[in-house]
Amino acid sequence: MFYALTFVYERFRKNCFMEKNALPNPTDAELEILNVLWEKGPATVREVNETLNQQQVDGREIGYTTTLKLMQIMTEKGLVQRDTSSRTHEYVAAFPREKVQNQLLQRFVDSTFQGSAMQLVMQALGNHQASEQELQEIRDLIEKMERKS
């Protein structure tokens, strides 16, 4: 009984205090599933599972029930939406890829670089030999940003 009350309270607390328009933070495994849904569009658990197994580089197979359980959790978290109108339920990402990427990047910059995008860029450029084309794209982006301000 205590466990059930704790579970209900935690869900209530998360729903009440979650920032408006804040996305749930996907785990690495959930992000893999979201990538499949963004690429394929609406898909069944079986289709997602087959795609994940085709993408495996280490040869380990991901079980269907593992994918099913993750997608059920993702539905509860609000990361995916499930269409139950037909016998085979289809899932679709609840948020566009860009919105999730922006949130994950902002969290990363905030936690790792104390909110400094400049430190992130300097670190990335310092650890990577940028090609002339990449450098030109960076210059173009800077010019575009300067024109906006």
N, C-alpha and C positions, 0 to 999 in steps of 0.2 A: 504494500500500500504506500509506504514512504517513497519508494522508487517512482511509482506512478505520479504521486503528487509533485515530486521534484522535477520529473520530466515535463509535466503540464506547466509548472511555474517557469521553467527555463524557456519553454516555447513562448509563453506569454511575455516574458521579459524581453526576449529577442524581438518579437513582433512589435512591442510597444516602444522600445528604445532604439530600434534600427533607424538610421538616418533615412529621411525621405529620399527616394531615388537611389539609395545605396544598393549596390549589387552584393549578393552573397559572394564570399570569397571562395572561388573554386579551388579544389585540390588539384594536384598534377594529373591524377587519373580522370577527374571530372573535366579538366581542360582538354585532355585527349578526346573525350567523348564530344565535347562542344566543338572541337575542330572538325570532327567527322560530320556533325550536324550542320555546321556552317558550310562545309563543302558539298554535302549531298542534299541538304534541305530536309524536309520531313522524312523520317526513317523509323523502321521498327527496331526493336532490341536486337533481333537476329541480324538485320542489315548492319547495324552499328558494330555488333560483335564480330561479324565476318570482316568488316573493314579494319577494325583494330587488329585482328589476327593477321591480316595481310600486311599490315604495317610493322609488325614485330620484327626486329632485327636480330634478337637473340634466340628466336625459334620457339620460345615458350608460348604455349597457347593460353589465351584468356578464356576462362569458362563462361558459358552463356549465363549461368546464374550469377556470376560475379558482375557481369555487365548489367543484368537486370536489376540487381540490388543497388548498384551505383546510380542507375537511372531513376529508380524509385526515390532514392535519397535526394537526387538532384531535383526531382519534381517537388518534394517537400520543401527544399531550400528555395525554390522559385527560379532555379537556373534553366529548367526546361519546362515545357508545357506538353501535356499528353492529350491526344485526341482519342477519346474512347467511343466514337460514334460507329466504328466498325469492329469486327471481331479481333483483328490484329491492330493493336494500339500503335499509333504513330506518335513520335516525339519530335519536337522542334525546339531549337534554342530560344529562350525567352528574351534574350538581349542580343543586339547586333554585335558582331565580332569587335568592331572598333570601340564600342562602349566598354566592353570587358577589358580589352587591351589597354585603353586609357586608364581605367581604374587600377589595373595591376601595375602599370608603369608608374602611376602617381604614388601608389603605396610603396613601391620599390625605391623610388627617388626619395620619398619622405623618410623611409626607415634606414636606407643605406647611405644616402648623400645629404642628409639633413635638409631635404627639400631643394637642394641646389641642382638644377638641370645642367648648369655649367660644369659642375664637378663630374657629373655623369658623362657629359660629352668629352671632357678632357681625359677622363679615365679610359673611355672607349677608344679615343683617337691615339692615346699613348700606348695602348696595348694592341693596336691593329695597324698594319701598314696599309693605309688607305691608297686606293688607286687614284689616278688623276681624274677619272670620271666621278668617283665618289667625292673627291675634294671639290670638284666643280658643282656637283649637286648640293653640297653643303653651302658653298658660296651663294648659289642661286636661292637657297632657302633663307639664308641670312638677309639677302637683298629683299626678298619678298616680305620678310618680317619687318624690316626697316621701313618699307613703303607703307605698311599698315599702321605704324606708330607715328 
